[in-house]
Amino acid sequence: MRDIIMEVKFLDLKKQYAELKSEIDSSVQAVFAEADFIKGAEVKRFEAGFAAYCGASHCISCGNGTDALTAILKVHDLPRGSEVILPANTFIATAEAAVSNGLKPVFADIKEDFTILPESVESLINPNTSAIIAVHLYGHPADMDVLKKIAEKHDLKLFEDAAQAHGALYRGKKAGSLADGAGFSFYPGKVLGAAGDAGAILLNDEKLAEKARKFCNHGRSLKYFHEFAGINSRMDTLQAAVLNVKLRHLDEWVEARNRVAEMYIKRLSDVTEIVLPKFYPETLDAWHLFVIKTEKRDNLQEYLKNCGVETGIHYPLSLPEQPAFAGHSDYCGGYRAVKESKTLLSLPIGEHLGEKEVSFVAEKIKEFFVKSI
């Protein structure tokens, strides 16, 4: 008897588009009809809508999430050469934003929940430290109350990299409203994804918001009047049109991802060879990714691939191990983030999955460990 094979996609943007086709097509066609492609009405509508959704005073749209983080650091005028503490396990964009501003990224260790470890942060603070970037990795908010106390104690700025946390809550407040500024990415694979690259900056200070808006538009306030040298990072009106449609569905997608995560945890709780993520009472996770840990990661990934299950690794190397940061940090290679990067495996998660698909994935994981004994 042959093993049953089922195709379980890691992400299914085709299915998502099919379900929203009439809404998206209508919105996009309206942009073409008006030929309103740069800084159009849909962009303004998205900025207002996303700011309100997150509970922030100002949303400044931009070209991508990396530019959003770069702009946040830029407008706060952190001393050039000063240090910015960020977690060792995150996408490189978090550190790139620091480097592009002439700042030094310093890598802190992570907690069991993959977010930055406050004790590690405090141990790294010195007179040259200027800021902390908390990353809500995989859609799980960092411990912002503790980090805020540390930042206030040492007179540091605290920022959110919320690129994976659209719709997440920390103690009843939306990610993006928890610090001195937040950066979002709307890369297509995110919980709230565009049809290409796009990003947003959230700020509560009007002057900083105006400066960020100018920075992302060549440093100008009028068409040919440039107050300073900025960058060209604007959200296309077409991307805003898509995001305005999808924003209406974000809460239901987050709810669906929580259901899928709950099903995984229930079905895999008796598999002793893996460590599962958890639900936490103080947060509502966006579950951008559902990441398990296992010493047999590579073999399990190959087994699931042969069964038709797509998986991912986020991230195979911690930032201190990346060639880009060789000799850049005194980070200790024995920390959790370095060791665990070899054990992380992201399972499929999203509103495209139901009980049938989740049960199949769980069954195949259990099957692998039985066969590998």
C-alpha positions as CSV (number, residue, x, y, z in Angstrom):
1,M,0.0,0.0,0.0
2,R,1.4,3.4,-1.0
3,D,1.8,6.2,1.4
4,I,-0.9,8.9,1.0
5,I,0.4,12.1,-0.5
6,M,-1.3,15.5,-0.1
7,E,0.0,18.8,-1.4
8,V,0.0,21.2,1.5
9,K,1.3,24.7,0.4
10,F,3.3,26.8,2.8
11,L,1.5,29.9,1.4
12,D,-1.3,30.1,-1.2
13,L,-1.5,33.6,-2.6
14,K,-3.3,32.3,-5.7
15,K,-6.2,31.0,-3.5
16,Q,-6.2,34.3,-1.6
17,Y,-6.5,36.3,-4.8
18,A,-9.2,34.0,-6.2
19,E,-11.3,34.7,-3.1
20,L,-10.8,38.5,-3.2
21,K,-10.6,38.8,-7.0
22,S,-13.7,40.9,-7.6
23,E,-12.7,43.4,-4.8
24,I,-9.0,43.6,-5.8
25,D,-9.7,43.9,-9.5
26,S,-12.3,46.6,-9.0
27,S,-9.9,48.6,-6.8
28,V,-6.9,48.2,-9.1
29,Q,-8.9,49.1,-12.2
30,A,-10.1,52.3,-10.5
31,V,-6.4,53.3,-10.1
32,F,-5.7,52.7,-13.8
33,A,-8.9,54.6,-14.8
34,E,-7.6,57.7,-12.8
35,A,-3.9,57.1,-13.9
36,D,-3.2,58.0,-10.2
37,F,-0.1,55.8,-9.8
38,I,2.2,57.7,-7.3
39,K,0.9,59.1,-4.0
40,G,-2.7,58.7,-5.1
41,A,-5.9,58.7,-3.2
42,E,-5.6,55.0,-2.3
43,V,-2.3,55.7,-0.6
44,K,-3.8,58.4,1.6
45,R,-6.7,56.1,2.4
46,F,-4.4,53.3,3.4
47,E,-2.3,55.5,5.6
48,A,-5.3,56.7,7.5
49,G,-6.9,53.3,7.7
50,F,-3.7,51.5,8.9
51,A,-2.9,54.2,11.4
52,A,-6.4,53.9,12.9
53,Y,-6.2,50.1,12.8
54,C,-2.9,50.0,14.8
55,G,-3.8,52.9,17.1
56,A,-1.0,55.2,15.9
57,S,-1.3,58.9,15.1
58,H,0.6,58.8,11.9
59,C,1.3,56.2,9.1
60,I,3.8,57.1,6.4
61,S,3.8,54.6,3.6
62,C,7.0,53.7,1.8
63,G,8.5,51.2,-0.6
64,N,9.3,48.3,1.7
65,G,9.9,47.3,5.3
66,T,13.6,47.8,5.2
67,D,13.1,51.5,4.2
68,A,10.5,51.8,7.0
69,L,13.0,50.8,9.7
70,T,15.7,52.9,8.0
71,A,13.5,56.0,8.1
72,I,12.6,55.5,11.7
73,L,16.2,55.5,12.8
74,K,17.0,58.4,10.5
75,V,14.4,60.8,11.8
76,H,15.4,60.2,15.4
77,D,18.9,61.5,14.7
78,L,20.7,58.9,16.7
79,P,24.4,59.7,17.1
80,R,26.4,58.3,14.2
81,G,28.5,55.4,15.3
82,S,26.3,54.6,18.3
83,E,25.0,51.1,19.0
84,V,21.6,49.7,18.4
85,I,20.7,46.5,20.2
86,L,18.6,44.0,18.3
87,P,17.9,40.3,18.4
88,A,20.3,37.8,16.8
89,N,17.6,35.8,15.2
90,T,15.7,38.1,12.8
91,F,15.8,38.9,9.1
92,I,18.8,41.0,8.0
93,A,16.7,44.1,7.3
94,T,16.6,44.9,11.0
95,A,20.4,45.2,11.1
96,E,20.7,46.8,7.7
97,A,18.6,49.7,8.8
98,A,21.1,50.4,11.5
99,V,24.1,50.0,9.2
100,S,22.7,52.3,6.6
101,N,22.3,55.0,9.2
102,G,25.9,54.7,10.3
103,L,25.0,52.8,13.4
104,K,26.4,49.6,14.9
105,P,24.1,46.7,15.3
106,V,24.7,44.8,18.5
107,F,23.1,41.3,18.8
108,A,21.2,40.3,21.9
109,D,20.1,36.7,22.7
110,I,16.5,35.5,22.4
111,K,13.9,34.0,24.7
112,E,12.2,30.7,24.2
113,D,9.5,32.5,22.3
114,F,12.0,33.8,19.8
115,T,11.8,37.4,20.9
116,I,14.7,39.5,22.3
117,L,15.8,38.6,25.8
118,P,15.5,41.7,28.1
119,E,18.3,40.4,30.4
120,S,20.6,40.1,27.4
121,V,19.7,43.6,26.2
122,E,20.5,45.1,29.6
123,S,23.8,43.4,29.7
124,L,24.9,44.9,26.4
125,I,24.0,48.5,27.2
126,N,26.9,50.9,27.5
127,P,27.5,54.7,27.1
128,N,27.5,54.3,23.3
129,T,24.1,52.6,23.1
130,S,21.3,54.8,21.6
131,A,18.4,52.5,20.8
132,I,16.8,49.1,21.1
133,I,14.8,47.4,18.3
134,A,12.3,44.8,19.4
135,V,11.4,42.4,16.7
136,H,7.9,40.7,16.9
137,L,9.4,37.6,15.3
138,Y,7.0,35.2,13.6
139,G,4.1,37.4,14.7
140,H,4.7,37.1,18.4
141,P,5.1,40.4,20.2
142,A,8.2,41.0,22.3
143,D,8.0,41.7,26.0
144,M,7.4,45.4,25.5
145,D,6.7,46.4,29.0
146,V,10.0,45.1,30.3
147,L,11.9,46.6,27.3
148,K,10.2,49.9,27.8
149,K,11.4,50.1,31.4
150,I,14.9,49.2,30.3
151,A,14.8,51.9,27.6
152,E,13.5,54.5,30.0
153,K,16.0,53.6,32.7
154,H,18.9,54.1,30.3
155,D,17.4,57.0,28.3
156,L,17.2,54.9,25.0
157,K,14.8,54.9,22.1
158,L,12.7,51.8,21.7
159,F,11.5,50.8,18.3
160,E,9.3,47.9,16.9
161,D,10.2,45.8,13.9
162,A,6.6,44.7,13.3
163,A,7.2,43.4,9.8
164,Q,5.7,40.0,10.8
165,A,3.1,41.2,13.3
166,H,0.2,42.7,11.4
167,G,-2.8,42.4,13.7
168,A,-1.0,41.1,16.7
169,L,-1.8,42.4,20.2
170,Y,0.3,42.9,23.3
171,R,-1.8,43.5,26.4
172,G,-4.7,44.6,24.4
173,K,-2.7,47.1,22.2
174,K,-1.9,46.5,18.5
175,A,1.7,45.9,17.4
176,G,2.9,49.2,15.9
177,S,1.6,51.3,18.8
178,L,3.9,50.1,21.5
179,A,7.1,52.2,21.2
180,D,8.8,55.3,19.8
181,G,8.1,54.1,16.3
182,A,7.3,51.0,14.3
183,G,8.2,49.6,10.8
184,F,6.0,47.3,8.8
185,S,6.6,45.3,5.7
186,F,3.8,44.3,3.3
187,Y,5.9,41.8,1.3
188,P,3.4,39.5,-0.4
189,G,4.0,36.6,2.0
190,K,3.2,38.6,5.1
191,V,-0.2,38.2,6.9
192,L,-1.1,41.6,5.3
193,G,0.7,41.4,2.0
194,A,0.7,43.6,-1.1
195,A,1.1,42.5,-4.7
196,G,4.8,43.5,-4.5
197,D,7.0,45.4,-2.1
198,A,5.5,48.0,0.2
199,G,6.1,49.2,3.7
200,A,4.9,51.7,6.4
201,I,6.2,53.7,9.3
202,L,4.1,54.3,12.3
203,L,4.8,57.3,14.6
204,N,3.0,59.3,17.2
205,D,5.0,62.5,16.9
206,E,3.8,64.9,14.2
207,K,7.2,66.5,13.5
208,L,8.9,63.2,13.2
209,A,6.2,61.9,11.0
210,E,6.6,64.9,8.7
211,K,10.3,64.4,8.6
212,A,9.8,60.7,7.7
213,R,7.4,61.6,4.9
214,K,10.0,64.0,3.5
215,F,12.8,61.5,3.9
216,C,11.0,58.9,1.9
217,N,10.3,61.4,-0.9
218,H,13.7,62.8,-1.7
219,G,13.8,65.0,1.4
220,R,11.3,67.4,-0.2
221,S,8.2,69.2,0.9
222,L,7.4,70.7,-2.5
223,K,8.0,69.1,-5.9
224,Y,11.4,70.7,-6.6
225,F,12.3,72.0,-3.1
226,H,14.5,69.6,-1.1
227,E,15.2,70.4,2.5
228,F,17.7,67.5,2.8
229,A,18.9,64.5,0.9
230,G,16.4,61.7,1.4
231,I,15.6,58.5,-0.5
232,N,13.0,57.5,-3.1
233,S,10.7,55.1,-1.2
234,R,7.1,55.5,-2.0
235,M,4.2,53.0,-1.9
236,D,2.7,52.6,-5.4
237,T,-1.0,53.5,-5.5
238,L,-1.7,50.1,-7.0
239,Q,-0.1,48.4,-3.9
240,A,-2.2,50.7,-1.6
241,A,-5.4,49.7,-3.6
242,V,-4.6,46.0,-2.9
243,L,-3.8,46.6,0.7
244,N,-7.0,48.6,1.3
245,V,-9.0,45.5,0.2
246,K,-6.9,43.1,2.3
247,L,-6.9,45.3,5.4
248,R,-10.7,44.6,5.7
249,H,-9.9,40.9,6.0
250,L,-6.9,41.1,8.3
251,D,-8.6,40.3,11.6
252,E,-10.3,37.2,10.2
253,W,-7.0,36.0,8.8
254,V,-5.3,36.5,12.1
255,E,-8.2,34.6,13.7
256,A,-7.8,31.8,11.2
257,R,-4.1,31.5,11.8
258,N,-4.7,31.2,15.5
259,R,-7.1,28.3,14.8
260,V,-4.5,26.6,12.7
261,A,-1.8,27.1,15.4
262,E,-4.2,25.7,18.0
263,M,-4.8,22.6,15.9
264,Y,-1.1,22.0,15.4
265,I,-0.4,22.3,19.1
266,K,-3.2,20.0,20.0
267,R,-2.2,17.3,17.4
268,L,1.6,17.5,18.1
269,S,1.6,18.0,21.9
270,D,2.6,14.3,22.4
271,V,5.6,14.4,20.1
272,T,8.5,14.6,22.5
273,E,11.2,15.1,19.7
274,I,9.9,18.6,18.9
275,V,9.4,21.8,20.8
276,L,6.2,23.6,19.9
277,P,5.5,27.4,20.1
278,K,3.0,28.4,22.8
279,F,0.1,30.7,23.3
280,Y,0.7,33.4,25.8
281,P,-2.0,35.1,27.9
282,E,-0.7,38.6,27.3
283,T,-0.6,38.4,23.5
284,L,-2.7,37.6,20.5
285,D,-0.1,36.4,18.0
286,A,-0.4,37.1,14.3
287,W,1.2,33.7,13.6
288,H,3.0,34.9,10.5
289,L,5.0,31.7,10.9
290,F,4.5,28.5,13.0
291,V,8.0,27.5,14.0
292,I,8.9,24.2,15.7
293,K,12.3,23.1,17.0
294,T,13.8,19.7,16.4
295,E,17.4,18.3,16.3
296,K,16.3,16.3,13.3
297,R,15.2,19.4,11.4
298,D,16.8,18.7,8.0
299,N,15.7,15.1,7.8
300,L,12.2,16.0,8.9
301,Q,12.0,18.8,6.3
302,E,13.1,16.3,3.5
303,Y,10.5,13.8,4.7
304,L,7.7,16.3,4.7
305,K,8.8,17.5,1.2
306,N,8.5,13.9,-0.1
307,C,5.0,13.8,1.4
308,G,3.9,17.0,-0.4
309,V,4.3,19.3,2.5
310,E,6.0,22.6,1.9
311,T,8.1,24.0,4.8
312,G,10.6,26.8,5.4
313,I,13.5,27.7,7.6
314,H,13.5,31.1,9.3
315,Y,16.4,31.6,9.6
316,P,19.2,29.1,8.8
317,L,21.9,31.4,10.1
318,S,21.6,33.9,13.0
319,L,22.8,37.4,12.1
320,P,26.1,37.1,14.0
321,E,27.0,34.1,11.8
322,Q,26.3,36.0,8.5
323,P,29.3,37.0,6.5
324,A,28.0,40.5,6.4
325,F,28.6,40.9,10.1
326,A,31.9,39.0,10.4
327,G,34.0,40.7,13.0
328,H,31.2,43.2,13.5
329,S,30.1,42.1,16.9
330,D,31.5,40.5,20.1
331,Y,28.4,38.3,20.2
332,C,28.8,35.0,22.0
333,G,28.4,32.0,19.6
334,G,27.1,29.8,22.5
335,Y,23.9,31.8,22.8
336,R,20.4,30.3,22.3
337,A,19.9,32.1,19.0
338,V,23.0,30.6,17.4
339,K,22.3,27.1,18.5
340,E,18.6,27.1,17.8
341,S,19.0,28.4,14.2
342,K,20.0,24.8,13.3
343,T,16.8,23.4,14.7
344,L,14.0,25.7,13.4
345,L,11.4,24.5,11.0
346,S,8.4,26.6,9.8
347,L,5.3,24.6,9.1
348,P,2.5,25.8,6.7
349,I,0.1,28.2,8.3
350,G,-2.5,30.5,7.0
351,E,-6.2,31.0,6.2
352,H,-5.7,28.6,3.2
353,L,-5.4,25.6,5.6
354,G,-8.2,23.6,7.3
355,E,-8.4,20.7,9.7
356,K,-7.7,18.2,6.9
357,E,-4.4,19.8,5.9
358,V,-3.2,20.3,9.5
359,S,-4.1,16.8,10.5
360,F,-2.1,15.5,7.5
361,V,1.0,17.5,8.4
362,A,0.8,16.4,12.0
363,E,0.3,12.7,11.0
364,K,3.4,12.9,8.7
365,I,5.5,14.5,11.4
366,K,4.5,11.7,13.9
367,E,5.2,9.1,11.2
368,F,8.7,10.5,10.6
369,F,9.7,10.2,14.2
370,V,8.3,6.7,14.5
371,K,10.3,5.6,11.4
372,S,13.4,7.4,12.6
373,I,13.6,5.5,15.9
